[in-house]
């Protein structure tokens, strides 16, 4: 559905996108992650024909984004970061007009608009003018406009920004249902790490306009960060002795706690505890800290993936392990 080679975009002296090679297969759900200014939105704007590339090539849904813009636009949906609806228009009318612009019949467009209005919680405001809607309501209307024609390829640029947790969950459910029912290919950018982790089967990390990592969330976390096992002991002396028993692993002692970096932490815990038991050093507490996607980006670049979070160290998710 998407194939780019050397895709590049310059804005005067700024190289916003720097030679991206990218392939996205039909039916994939891909999250494009990176800090502000990494080149994510610029990449999406080139792929959706909104701006031309400086150099390189891109084909979307089988068509060149420069020479065949009309064909590309007929086959994609795009939800950008700005508001797309006319302020003086009623929300329902905007949805129907959008559907008609994509070739839907009047009855089909009205039915689809009603479905999206209900799904995205716009029933009470759909017949008001857009100018009277709140920021979150306008965002939901933008999302409905991008989904109106059930496109084969959907681009979502920060789709959850401005939505409350309930509407974020509704949006995620609708996107996943769209993909399941219509085999829709979805590319999204987001700063909500849980959104990328739970929805995307593939995560592409971008920094300074380049792809620096591309894999499933779990494999990225395992390869670049790994798990942290935290073992607690009664005394510092026991911690020191335990470190000798578990020698050969990447470990650090902090007072009465031993910190061990490893792959597949939950699988490693039983063997470690058995070695310690045989040495007469039973642990009094055990935790496994699982990495996040923010940890992955921090490991790759030295910066946080979180919005505005340069140099921020995220807290890993901790899981209790029964022993």
C-alpha positions as CSV (number, residue, x, y, z in Angstrom):
1,X,0.0,0.0,0.0
2,X,2.9,2.3,0.6
3,X,6.4,2.2,-0.8
4,X,8.9,5.1,-0.6
5,X,12.5,5.3,-1.7
6,X,14.8,8.1,-0.5
7,X,11.9,10.2,0.4
8,X,13.2,13.7,1.3
9,X,11.7,17.1,2.2
10,X,13.7,20.3,2.7
11,X,12.3,23.6,4.1
12,X,15.0,26.1,3.2
13,X,18.0,24.9,5.3
14,X,16.0,22.4,7.3
15,X,16.0,18.8,6.2
16,X,12.7,17.7,7.8
17,X,12.7,14.2,6.1
18,X,16.0,12.8,5.2
19,X,15.8,9.9,2.7
20,X,13.2,7.6,4.2
21,X,12.7,4.1,2.7
22,X,9.4,2.6,3.8
23,X,7.2,-0.3,2.8
24,X,3.8,-0.9,4.3
25,X,1.8,-3.9,3.3
26,X,-2.0,-4.1,2.8
27,X,-3.8,-4.5,6.1
28,X,-1.0,-3.4,8.4
29,X,-1.5,-1.1,11.3
30,X,1.7,0.9,11.7
31,X,2.5,3.6,14.3
32,X,5.0,6.3,13.4
33,X,6.7,7.5,16.5
34,X,9.2,10.3,17.3
35,X,9.5,13.6,19.2
36,X,8.1,16.9,17.8
37,X,10.1,17.9,14.8
38,X,11.2,14.4,13.9
39,X,9.5,14.4,10.5
40,X,6.4,12.3,11.2
41,X,3.8,14.8,10.1
42,X,5.8,16.0,7.1
43,X,6.1,12.4,5.9
44,X,2.3,11.9,6.2
45,X,1.7,15.1,4.3
46,X,3.9,13.9,1.4
47,X,2.2,10.5,1.4
48,X,-1.2,12.2,1.3
49,X,-0.2,14.5,-1.6
50,X,-0.5,17.7,0.5
51,X,3.1,18.7,-0.1
52,X,5.5,17.5,-2.8
53,X,8.8,15.8,-1.9
54,X,12.0,17.5,-2.5
55,X,13.5,14.3,-3.8
56,X,12.9,10.6,-3.8
57,X,9.7,8.7,-4.7
58,X,6.6,7.5,-3.0
59,X,3.8,5.3,-4.3
60,X,0.5,5.1,-2.3
61,X,-2.2,2.5,-3.1
62,X,-0.2,1.8,-6.3
63,X,0.0,5.4,-7.5
64,X,2.8,8.0,-7.6
65,X,2.1,10.8,-5.1
66,X,3.4,13.5,-7.5
67,X,2.1,12.4,-10.9
68,X,-1.2,10.6,-9.8
69,X,-2.5,12.8,-7.0
70,X,-6.1,12.3,-7.9
71,X,-5.9,8.5,-7.8
72,X,-4.1,8.6,-4.4
73,X,-6.7,10.9,-2.9
74,X,-9.6,8.8,-4.0
75,X,-8.2,5.8,-2.1
76,X,-7.1,7.3,1.2
77,X,-8.5,8.9,4.3
78,X,-6.5,11.5,6.1
79,X,-7.1,13.0,9.6
80,X,-4.7,15.8,10.1
81,X,-3.9,17.8,13.2
82,X,-6.0,20.8,12.2
83,X,-9.8,21.2,12.0
84,X,-11.2,20.2,8.6
85,X,-14.9,21.2,8.8
86,X,-16.3,24.5,7.7
87,X,-17.1,26.7,10.7
88,X,-20.4,27.9,9.3
89,X,-21.6,24.4,8.3
90,X,-23.6,21.9,10.4
91,X,-21.6,18.8,11.4
92,X,-24.0,16.3,9.8
93,X,-24.1,18.2,6.6
94,X,-20.3,18.3,6.4
95,X,-20.2,14.5,6.8
96,X,-22.8,13.9,4.1
97,X,-21.0,16.3,1.7
98,X,-17.7,14.6,2.4
99,X,-19.3,11.2,1.6
100,X,-20.8,12.6,-1.6
101,X,-17.4,14.0,-2.6
102,X,-16.1,10.5,-2.5
103,X,-18.9,9.2,-4.8
104,X,-21.3,7.8,-2.2
105,X,-25.0,8.0,-2.9
106,X,-27.2,10.3,-0.8
107,X,-28.8,7.5,1.1
108,X,-25.5,5.7,1.8
109,X,-23.8,9.0,2.8
110,X,-26.6,9.8,5.3
111,X,-26.5,6.3,6.7
112,X,-22.8,6.3,7.1
113,X,-22.9,9.8,8.7
114,X,-25.5,8.6,11.2
115,X,-23.4,5.6,12.1
116,X,-20.3,7.7,12.7
117,X,-22.2,10.3,14.7
118,X,-23.5,7.6,17.0
119,X,-20.1,5.8,17.3
120,X,-18.2,9.0,18.1
121,X,-20.7,10.4,20.5
122,X,-21.8,13.4,18.4
123,X,-25.5,12.8,18.5
124,X,-26.4,15.9,20.6
125,X,-24.2,18.3,18.6
126,X,-24.3,16.9,15.0
127,X,-26.9,19.4,13.8
128,X,-25.2,22.5,15.3
129,X,-22.8,24.7,13.3
130,X,-19.2,23.7,13.6
131,X,-18.2,27.1,15.1
132,X,-20.3,26.3,18.2
133,X,-18.6,23.0,19.0
134,X,-15.9,22.5,21.6
135,X,-12.4,21.5,20.6
136,X,-12.9,17.9,21.5
137,X,-16.2,17.8,19.5
138,X,-14.6,19.3,16.5
139,X,-11.8,16.7,16.7
140,X,-14.4,13.9,16.7
141,X,-16.1,15.5,13.7
142,X,-12.7,15.6,11.9
143,X,-12.2,11.9,12.6
144,X,-15.7,11.1,11.3
145,X,-14.9,13.0,8.1
146,X,-11.8,10.9,7.6
147,X,-13.7,7.7,8.1
148,X,-16.8,8.5,6.1
149,X,-15.9,6.6,3.0
150,X,-14.3,3.6,4.8
151,X,-11.0,4.1,2.9
152,X,-8.6,1.3,2.1
153,X,-5.7,3.3,3.5
154,X,-6.2,5.6,6.5
155,X,-3.6,8.2,7.7
156,X,-4.1,9.5,11.3
157,X,-1.9,12.3,12.5
158,X,-2.3,12.6,16.3
159,X,-5.9,11.4,16.1
160,X,-6.5,11.3,19.9
161,X,-5.2,14.8,20.7
162,X,-7.9,16.7,22.5
163,X,-10.1,13.7,23.2
164,X,-11.1,12.5,26.7
165,X,-10.2,8.9,27.7
166,X,-13.7,7.6,26.9
167,X,-13.7,9.1,23.4
168,X,-10.1,7.9,22.9
169,X,-11.2,4.4,23.7
170,X,-14.2,4.8,21.3
171,X,-11.9,6.0,18.5
172,X,-9.5,3.1,19.0
173,X,-12.3,0.6,18.9
174,X,-13.7,2.1,15.7
175,X,-10.3,2.1,14.0
176,X,-9.7,-1.6,15.0
177,X,-13.2,-2.5,13.8
178,X,-12.7,-0.7,10.5
179,X,-9.5,-2.6,10.0
180,X,-11.0,-6.0,10.9
181,X,-14.1,-5.6,8.8
182,X,-12.5,-3.9,5.7
183,X,-8.8,-5.0,5.9
184,X,-8.0,-1.3,6.1
185,X,-4.3,-0.3,6.1
186,X,-3.7,2.2,8.9
187,X,-0.7,4.5,9.5
188,X,-0.9,6.7,12.6
189,X,1.3,9.1,14.5
190,X,0.8,9.5,18.2
191,X,2.4,10.7,21.4
192,X,0.1,8.3,23.4
193,X,2.5,5.4,23.9
194,X,-0.2,3.1,25.2
195,X,-2.1,3.7,22.0
196,X,0.8,2.7,19.8
197,X,1.7,-0.3,22.1
198,X,-1.9,-1.7,22.2
199,X,-3.0,-1.0,18.6
200,X,0.0,-1.2,16.3
201,X,1.6,-4.5,15.2
202,X,4.5,-2.5,13.9
203,X,6.3,0.6,15.2
204,X,8.5,2.8,13.2
205,X,10.7,5.2,15.2
206,X,11.8,8.4,13.4
207,X,14.4,10.9,14.6
208,X,15.9,13.8,12.6
209,X,14.0,12.8,9.5
210,X,15.4,9.2,9.5
211,X,14.0,5.8,10.4
212,X,16.1,4.5,13.3
213,X,14.0,1.4,14.3
214,X,11.3,-0.6,12.7
215,X,9.7,-3.7,14.4
216,X,6.9,-4.9,16.6
217,X,6.5,-3.1,20.0
218,X,7.5,-6.2,21.9
219,X,10.6,-6.9,19.8
220,X,11.7,-3.3,20.0
221,X,11.4,-3.3,23.8
222,X,13.2,-6.7,24.1
223,X,16.0,-5.8,21.7
224,X,16.8,-2.2,22.8
225,X,15.9,-2.2,26.5
226,X,14.9,-5.6,28.0
227,X,13.4,-6.3,31.4
228,X,14.7,-5.3,34.8
229,X,14.4,-7.8,37.7
230,X,14.4,-6.3,41.2
231,X,15.3,-8.7,44.0
232,X,15.0,-7.6,47.6
233,X,17.0,-9.1,50.6
234,X,17.0,-8.7,54.3
235,X,20.5,-7.2,54.6
236,X,23.1,-5.5,52.4
237,X,25.4,-8.4,53.1
238,X,22.9,-10.8,51.6
239,X,22.6,-8.6,48.5
240,X,26.4,-8.7,48.0
241,X,26.4,-12.5,48.4
242,X,23.4,-12.9,46.0
243,X,25.3,-10.8,43.4
244,X,28.1,-13.4,43.6
245,X,25.7,-16.3,43.1
246,X,24.2,-14.6,40.1
247,X,27.5,-13.5,38.7
248,X,27.7,-13.4,34.8
249,X,24.5,-11.4,34.5
250,X,24.2,-7.6,34.0
251,X,23.5,-6.6,37.6
252,X,23.8,-3.8,40.1
253,X,23.4,-3.8,43.9
254,X,21.6,-0.9,45.7
255,X,21.6,-1.4,49.4
256,X,19.2,-4.3,50.0
257,X,18.1,-4.6,46.4
258,X,19.7,-6.3,43.4
259,X,18.9,-4.9,40.0
260,X,19.3,-7.3,37.0
261,X,18.9,-6.4,33.3
262,X,17.9,-9.3,31.2
263,X,15.7,-10.5,28.3
264,X,12.4,-12.3,29.1
265,X,12.5,-11.3,32.8
266,X,9.5,-13.4,34.0
267,X,11.1,-16.6,32.4
268,X,14.4,-15.9,34.1
269,X,13.0,-15.3,37.6
270,X,12.3,-19.0,38.6
271,X,15.9,-20.1,37.8
272,X,17.4,-17.2,39.7
273,X,15.3,-17.8,42.7
274,X,16.2,-21.5,42.7
275,X,19.9,-20.7,42.5
276,X,19.5,-18.3,45.5
277,X,17.6,-20.8,47.5
278,X,20.2,-23.5,47.1
279,X,22.8,-20.9,48.2
280,X,20.7,-20.1,51.3
281,X,19.8,-16.6,50.2
282,X,16.0,-16.5,49.6
283,X,14.8,-13.2,48.2
284,X,12.2,-11.4,50.3
285,X,10.7,-9.6,47.4
286,X,10.6,-9.9,43.6
287,X,9.5,-7.5,40.9
288,X,9.8,-7.4,37.1
289,X,9.9,-4.0,35.5
290,X,8.8,-4.1,31.9
291,X,10.1,-1.5,29.4
292,X,8.0,1.1,27.6
293,X,8.2,2.5,24.0
294,X,9.5,5.7,25.6
295,X,12.4,3.7,27.1
296,X,13.1,2.4,23.6
297,X,13.4,5.8,22.1
298,X,15.4,7.0,25.1
299,X,17.8,4.1,24.6
300,X,18.1,4.8,20.8
301,X,18.5,8.6,21.0
302,X,19.2,9.7,24.5
303,X,15.9,11.7,24.4
304,X,12.4,10.9,25.5
305,X,9.6,10.0,23.1
306,X,7.1,11.8,25.3
307,X,5.9,15.2,24.1
308,X,8.2,17.9,25.4
309,X,10.2,15.4,27.2
310,X,13.8,15.9,26.2
311,X,16.0,14.0,28.6
312,X,13.0,12.6,30.6
313,X,13.4,9.1,32.0
314,X,10.1,7.3,32.1
315,X,9.2,4.9,34.8
316,X,9.0,1.2,33.6
317,X,5.9,-0.8,34.3
318,X,6.4,-3.0,37.3
319,X,4.8,-6.5,37.5
320,X,4.6,-8.6,40.7
321,X,5.7,-12.2,40.2
322,X,4.4,-14.9,42.4
323,X,7.1,-17.0,44.0
